Amino acid sequence: PNNIAEGSASIHAAEFKQFLNIARRSLFESASMLLVFESMAIVSAEEITSLLSGCDQLSRMIPNLIKSR
C-alpha cells in the first residue's frame, strides 16, 4: 500500500506505473514470507490460505490499475 500511496503523488503516469510495479513485487515478497511463517508454524494454515487468497486478488488488481493509467 505504501508504494501505491507514494506513487499516486507522481506527476507523470510512467512514474506511478513504476511504483505500482514495485508494489506488485512487494506483494509477492509478502506472499513468500507467509509461506515461511506457515512452515515455522507461526501462522495457521487456514490463516495462510485466507491471506494468500487476498494476495492473489491484489496481484490481479494491480496490473489492471497499471493498464488503466
C-alpha positions in Angstrom: 0.0 0.0 0.0 2.8 2.4 0.7 4.3 2.2 -2.8 0.8 2.8 -4.3 0.2 5.8 -2.0 3.6 7.2 -2.8 3.2 6.7 -6.5 -0.2 8.3 -6.5 1.5 11.6 -5.8 3.6 11.2 -9.0 3.1 13.9 -11.7 3.8 11.5 -14.6 1.8 8.3 -15.3 5.0 6.4 -16.1 6.4 7.1 -12.6 3.1 6.0 -11.0 3.3 2.8 -13.0 6.8 2.1 -11.7 5.5 2.4 -8.2 2.7 0.0 -9.0 5.2 -2.5 -10.3 7.2 -2.1 -7.1 4.0 -2.7 -5.1 3.3 -5.9 -7.0 6.8 -7.2 -6.4 6.5 -6.4 -2.7 3.2 -8.3 -2.6 5.0 -11.4 -3.9 7.7 -10.9 -1.3 5.0 -10.8 1.4 3.3 -13.9 0.0 6.6 -15.8 0.2 7.1 -14.7 3.8 3.6 -16.1 4.6 4.8 -19.5 3.4 7.8 -19.2 5.6 5.6 -18.3 8.6 3.4 -21.3 7.8 6.4 -23.7 7.7 7.5 -22.4 11.0 4.0 -22.8 12.5 3.8 -19.1 13.3 0.5 -18.7 11.5 -2.1 -21.4 11.0 -2.6 -23.0 7.6 -6.2 -21.6 7.5 -5.0 -18.1 8.0 -2.3 -18.5 5.4 -4.9 -19.7 2.9 -7.0 -16.7 3.5 -4.1 -14.3 3.4 -2.7 -15.9 0.2 -6.2 -15.6 -1.4 -6.1 -11.9 -0.6 -2.6 -11.6 -2.1 -3.9 -13.4 -5.3 -6.7 -10.9 -5.6 -4.4 -8.0 -5.2 -1.9 -9.4 -7.6 -4.6 -9.4 -10.3 -5.9 -5.9 -9.4 -2.5 -4.1 -9.7 -1.9 -4.9 -13.4 -5.4 -3.7 -14.1 -4.6 -0.5 -12.4 -1.4 -0.2 -14.4 -3.4 -0.7 -17.6 -5.9 2.0 -16.6 -3.2 4.7 -16.4 
